[in-house]
Amino acid sequence: MSGAHRVAACRACGGRLGPVFCDLGTQPVANAYVRPERAGAADPAFPLRAVVCTACRLVQLDTVVDERGIFGDYAYLSSMSSTWLAHAAGFCAAMTARLGLGPDSFVVEVASNDGYLLRNFVAAGVPCLGIEPAANVAAIARAAGVPTEARFFGRAAARDLLAARGRPADLAIANNVLAHVPGLDDFIGGLALLAGPSGVVSIEAPHLVALVDGVQFDTIYHEHYAYWSLLAMEAALARQGLRAFDLERLPTHGGSLRVLAAATVRGASEALRAVRADEAARGLDGDGFYAGFMPRVQAVLDGLRAWLCEARAAGRRVCAYGAAAKGNTLLNAAGATAADILAVADRSPEKQGRLLPGSRIPVLTPEAVLALRPDEILILPWNIEAEIAQQLRAAGYRGRLAVAVPRLAVRGRAA
């Protein structure tokens, strides 16, 4: 893993970084799953602290870990979640109908992962291209028939793509990537170039308001450099000549926004105006909204520690499900180890056989974890709790299920 550097000013507007929003101590990079042959080496760890820009109110990490170290060899595959595949299919169908996309159109997705979304456009005969920085993941997408370039995105990539295609994109998709971008000016500027004067930019991002309301501190990790409100996003888009014109609230990731923007001036939708008004009423332009978050975080961590301690004292066998990055933030903030949780199950072959960073809990197949006959399973990706619970019950698991966020909740045994 490459090094890190302290940020002296806001990465969006250059403003002064102000109050601490959430401090989770020093942690390893959440997606840096440990290969067995490296089990004896210490995990590189960096400060994990989110602060607030006093000017544009973007919440962001004040220590940035090199993105080429994080994303060069990536272990997260979007297609492992059926819930997420259904969400992507719905998005593609909606945008195809809204924009009239067809064989003469061109769609580009930035941070296209394993092609989970673009495969829908491929199937519909809509020309498309994925831009994915992780070479190992881009290779999976290409093998599945999704045209994909393995490179980081910014203005240079946008210019190269425009030169190769000879035209802008009708739809430029940047869903669930804006949090992952250290160089915001270059990235959003690249989106503006890619969409040109008439294309549409689609951005999905977890909503900061939902993060606060749901105590979703575990979504804070080093590959998430920023945490977006509509207030901060509109300001960042406007600096690159993009204007938001529509918005949809989504349940994904605990509560997200889908923002549509373009270079051309269009009337703001009622939904967009409503979120603007909600954020203004909540005081996102002042300091009060951001204060008092850490005590709520500490209460969640105290609850998880107490539950794990009580389980060990009682001799109960505890496992976890979902080797998600958010789970690594949670476990490391709580100080959990393999002495507390025997193993974590995950369907992704990219993670199986590795150890979680920091906690060093082994990642096994779901079948191998169930063979350990755990008394309780902690579901780490709480945003897809229902999907995971259904899978576990269908596989015959009858023990208790638990989630830790926004508060510890233990579901009883299956009938």
N, C-alpha and C positions, 0 to 999 in steps of 0.2 A: 504494500500500500504506500502510495506517495505521501508527501508531507502535507502540512496544513499551514495556513497563515491567518493572522488576526485581521479582521476587517475594521478599518478606521472610519468609514463613512457608509451611508446607505448605498447598496448596490443598484438601486433603482434611480434615485434622484440625487445622490451625493450629499444628502442632508445629514445632520448630526444623529448618531445613534444614542438613544436615551434610556428609558427605564428597562430593567430586566423583566421580561415576561415570564420566563420559565428557565430554571437552572437545574439540569439533570446530572451535573457532575462531569466526570471524565469517563468516556465510554469508547469501546471499539466501534468501528463502522458497522452498521446494523446488517448489511448484506455481505459482509466479509466472512462467509462460512468457512470453517477451518477444515482443511483436508487432513486425513489421519496422519500422514507422514510429517505434518507440521504441528502435531499436537503438543510437542514439547516446547515450541517457541511461544513467546509472549505475544498477545494481540496488541498491535499498535492502537493507542487510545488517545482521544483528543477531547477538549472541552465541548460539551453539548449544552449550549446556552442560547436562548432566543431573546432578542431585544427588540425594541420598538423605535422606528425612525420618527424623530420629532417633527419632521416636515410632511412626508407623504403617508406616514402611519403604516408602512410595510413592516410586518413582523419577520425577522430574519435572524439566522445564526450569526454570531459575531466571530466565529472561527470557521473558516471554509477549508474543507478537505479537497484536495485535487480531484476534479471529476474524472480525469482520465484513469486514475487509480480505482475509482469506485465503479465506473461503467465500462471499463475495457473488457472485463470478463464478469458477466452479470448472471446472477442465479435466479432472478425472478422471471417467471413465465406467466403471462396473463391468461393463457388458454387453460391453465390448471383449474380455474373456477368456472363452473357452469353458469353461475349468477352473472359473472362478468362477461361471458360470451353472449348471453342473452341481452345484456345491456348494450354491448357493441352492435349486435344485429339490429336492435331497435333504433339506435342512433343512425346507422347507415340507411335503413329504410326511410326514416323521417327526413333525412337530409336529401336523399335521392328524390323524394316526392317534392320537397320544398323548393329545391334548386333546379329541378328538372334534369337531373344528371342522366347521361346516356353514353353511347359509344363515342360521341364527339367531345366528351368532357374530359377533365383531368383532375384527379384528386391526389393530394400528397399528405401523408401523415408523418409528422416528426415524432421521433421516439416511438416507432411502430412496433417495438418488441418482437414477438414471434409471429406477427401477421394476424393476430387474433381478430382485429377489426377490418383490415383491408381485404381479408379473404372474402368478405361479403360483397365488396365492390368487384373483386375478381369474378365471383360467381355470377354477378349481374351484368358482366360485360362492360364495366366502367373502367377505363384506363386509369391506373393508379401507380403510385410509387411510395415505398416506405423509406424513411431515413432513420437508421438505428445505430447508435454509437457502439453497442456491444457486438463485437464480431461473432461471438459464439451464438448469440440470439439471432442476429441477422441471418446466419447460415441456416438456422431452423426455419425461419420464414421463407427463405428462398427454396428450401427443400419442399415446402408446402405449396409452392407455386405462386408466392407473393413477391413481386419484384421489389428488391430491397438493396439499398446502398448502405454500407457500413462506414459511417462517418459522423462526426459531431456536426451540429447544425448552427448556422449563423449566417451573416450576410454573404460570406464567401461561398458557402454551400448553396445558398439561394441563387446567387449569380451564375454559378456553374450549371445549376439545374435549368435555369431560364435559358442559358445559352444552348444547352443540349436539346431542350424541348421546343424552343422558339416561341413559347407562350407562357403566360402566368397560369396558375392553378385556379380552377373554378372554386375549389374548396381546399383550404389549407388547415389541417387538423393538428392541434397541439393539446390533445386531451391528456390530463394528468401528467404533464411534463413541466409546467411552469414552475412548480416547486423545486424541480431538480436542476435549475439553470443558475450557474454562478454569474455568467455574463449576460445580464438581462437586456442591456442596450443592444448588444449584437444579436441576441436571439430574437427579440421582438422586432428589431429592425429587419431581420431576415424574413420573418413572417410577412411583414408589410411588403417587402420586395416580391415574395413568392406569390401573394394574392393579387398584386398589382392594383390598378385603379378600380376594378369591378369584382374581384373575387371576394369570397367570404372566409374569414378566419374563425374557426371554432376552438374555444378554449374551455376545458373542464378543469376545475380545481376544487379541492376540499375548501369549504367555507370557514374562515376564521371564527365566525360567530358560532357555528356548530361545534368547532373544536373547543371553544370556551364553555358553551352550554353543556356539552357532553363530557367534559374533563378528559378530552382525547389527547392528553399529553404524550401518549405512546406513538402518535404519528409524527412526533418530533424526532428526527434522526439526521445523521450527517448528509445523507443524499437529498434530504429536503432542506434546501437552503433558505426557503421563504414560505410564508403562511399567509394566504391571500384573503383579504376582504375585497368587496367590489370597489370600495373607495380607493384602495391602493392600486387595484388592477386597472381601473379606468384611467388613473393618472399615468401609469406606466405605458398603456396603449397610446394615449394621446401624445406622449413625447415622441412616438414613432409615426404619428399621422394616422392612427387607427382610432375609430370611434365605435364604442359599443352601441348596438341598436336593439338587441333582444337578449333575453335571459330566461333560463329555466332552472328552478330549484330541483335538485336530484337527491335521492336517498343514498346514493353511492358514497362509500368511504365515510359513513356517518353523517353525511350532509354536504353536498357539493353544489357548485354553481356551474351551469353551462352558459357561457357568454359568447354571443355572436358579434363580430365586429367587422368593419370594412373601412376602406379609405374614403368612400363616398359618404356624404352626410345623409343619414336616414333618420326618420323620426324614432324616438325612444319608445319602446313598447310599454304597456301598462305594467308588465311584470318587472321590467328593468326599473321603472320609476318606483315601484313598490319596495324593492330591495334597497334602493338608494334611501328612501324615506325610513325604512326600518333601521338601517345602519346609523342614520343621523339621529334617530330617536334613542338608540342605544349608546350614543356618544363615542363612536369610533374615531372621531376627530379630536378627542381629548385624551387625558391620561387615565380617567377613572375606569374605563372599560377594561383596561389591561391589568389593573391592579388586583391583588387578592387571588390570583390564579394558583400560585404555588402552595398555599395552605390546603387547597382542595386536592392538588396533586399528592401532597404528603399524606392526606387521609386515605387515598386509594392505595398507596404503597404500604401504609401501616396495616390496612385490612388484608392485603395479600400476604404480607409477612406473617401476620398472626395466623392466618389459615394454614399456610405451609408449615409453620412451627407446630401447630396443633395436630396436623396430619402426621408429621414425623413422630411426635410423642405418642400418638395412638397406634403407630405401626401401619398406617394406611399407605397403599402404593399409589402415588400420583404420577400421571403422565400428562403430556400436553398435545394439542393438535394444532397444526399450522405453523410452520417455521417461517412466520412472517416477520418482516423488519420491525413492525410495531411491537411484536412479541419480544424481540430482542431488547428494544428500548425498555419495555416494562420489566423484563426479568433482570436486566443489568441495573436498572434504577433501584429495584427491590433487593438486589444482592443475592438472587436465587442462583443455585448451582445444581449439578447433577446429584448432589446429596438430597436435594429437595424434590426434583423432578427427574424420574428415571430416564425418560426419553421423550422426544417430540415426534409426532407423525407428520409426514408431508407427502403429497402425491407427486411432487416434482422430482424427477430423476437427477436434476441439477443440484439438489440439496441432499438427497439421500446418501448416507454413508459419510457425511461430514458432521462437524460439531458446530453448535451455535457459538458465535463469537462472544467472548467474555464468560458466559455461564458454562461453556463447554458441555452442554447437554447434547447427547448424540441424536442425530436425525435418522429415523428409520421409516420404512414403509408403513402405511396404516395397518397392514396385516401383522407386521412384526410387533408393533406397539400393542395391538389387541391381544397378541399371544403372551404378553407380559401380565395379562389379567389385572389391569389397574383398577383400583377401587374408585378413583375419580380421574377425570380428564379435564384439564384446563384448556378451554378454547381461546387461543391467542388472537386470531383475527376476528374480533367480535362483530365486525361489519358484515360477516357472512356466517354468523352463528347458526341461523336456521338451516342453511345448506349443510353445514358440517354436522350439526346434530342429527339431521335426517340421514346422512351417510353413515354415521356411527350406529344409529339404531337399526338401520337396514342391514348393517354388517353383524348385528347380533349383540352389540354392546348394551348392557343393562345397568351399568353403574351410574354414578352421579356425574353430571356435567356442570362446569363452572365457567364464569367469565369474571374478570376483575375490573373492567371499565364499563360504566362510570363509577360503579361500586361493586364490591364482591357480591356475586349472586350464585348460589349453588342450587341446581335443579335436582330434584329427587330421582331415584332409580326409576327405570322404565317398568311398566306393569308387566 
